[in-house]
Amino acid sequence: GESVGLHLPTLSVQEGDNSIINCAYSNSASDYFIWYKQESGKGPQFIIDIRSNMDKRQGQRVTVLLNKTVKHLSLQIAATQPGDSAVYFCAEKGGSNDYKLSFGAGTTVTVRA
Amino acid sequence: GAGVSQTPSNKVTEKGKYVELRCDPISGHTALYWYRQSLGQGPEFLIYFQGTGAADDSGLPNDRFFAVRPEGSVSTLKIQRTERGDSAMYLCASSPTSGMNTGELFFGEGSRLTVL
């Protein structure tokens, strides 16, 4: 069953503000997590990933935080831009015996000018 | 091209017809995945190939769905006797690693299937 993705389905953010997108997972054995961005009519694009032995990872304008205690994942986008408008999915790999990613339902982010 | 290529980008068919969707992964990627995405939902796993073999087909919804990867590169997803409920975006992804070291999946742009 679906184990990833407790979230607010939509998020509206003012251009220039920071965005925080949340995701909860239920499989405590999951050892790898990814955030994907999907624009309308396109395939998912990789944003950032994190392994379970880390609690924070930073990229360009994005930060992923992992809290294994409460099984929570978040994506922070700094200085949100109009091009950040998209659906964001968190995905998890369920441990060393798993090799596929399971996706949540996604959060739609709309950036207001 | 450098990315995962999927054809056709759009396919409209009638109920009961047979459909093939093709995926050309990134060169050298041994792992290949098929996902299905319904409107407003996240991608759902269908099948995973490691090389030529289907290592996990547990996500295929029924025996009308079948996929092959005969030479360990291009894969074809085959749907027999299509039903309206099969309408969705079919996404293919490839990865250079697999198993314990599975990392990022590189997705194609998808094939939008509409069954009338």
Interface residues (C-beta under 8 A of the other chain):
Chain A: V4 G5 Y32 I34 Y36 G41 K42 G43 P44 Q45 F46 D49 F89 A91 K93 S96 D98 Y99 K100 L101 S102 F103 G104 A105 G106
Chain B: V4 A31 Y33 Y35 G40 Q41 G42 P43 E44 F45 Y48 Q50 A55 D56 L91 A93 S98 G99 M100 T102 G103 E104 L105 F106 F107 G108 E109 G110
